[in-house]
Amino acid sequence: MMMTDTQSNNKTSRQIIWDAIVEMDSLGQAISRQRLVEVTRLSFHVIDDHVSRMIEVDGTLRRVVSGVFEVVRGYMAPRVVSFADLDDGQTLIEVGDQQLRVWPRELRIIGLRTSGNAQQFAALQMQHDVGMMGQEQMLQQVAVRREQAARIKQLEDENIALKKRNNEMAVRGGEVIDAQASLL
């Protein structure tokens, strides 16, 4: 999803950024500073300036974590949806105050048409879950590396101290041997 030069020449940097945000959101991608810079080819300074205004002034974005944002939606609350199997073989689908009676064949067609949405949701959920697991693994690895580095430093310090003590003992041992030799 790269902006071409002809696309960006006719738009303000704010519009380029907003279009990129809307596109990433519609594809279910995370909206981050880094990704916006990559997609729009604008500097971090320009991205940060516009994103800050979209968060603090416009209220069109909200900060999820540092450097990651999401679009604030103005959707209505979802209507109640219910399904009921009728005695005559039809299925009654109610959405809010609307009713739809469908035969099994029609229900299968509806299912086929909406299965793509379900698969997309499942894929997005899996992407989110894998991302969370990856982040958790990375954090665990960082913690293990930090512990290992601290342990290695401790062992190196102990090794230096032992070498120093051995050298001191060798020098003292040499002095003892010299003292014994002078007594003879």
Secondary structure, DSSP 8 states (H G I E B T S, - for coil): ----HHHHHTS-HHHHHHHHHHHHHHTT--EEHHHHHHHH---HHHHHHHHHHIIIII-SEEEEETTEEEE---------EEEEE-TTS-EEEEETTEEEEE-HHHHHHHHHHHHHHHHHHHHHHHHHHHHHHHHHHHHHHHHHHHHHHHHHHHHHHHHHHHHHHHHHHHHHHHHHHHHHHHH-
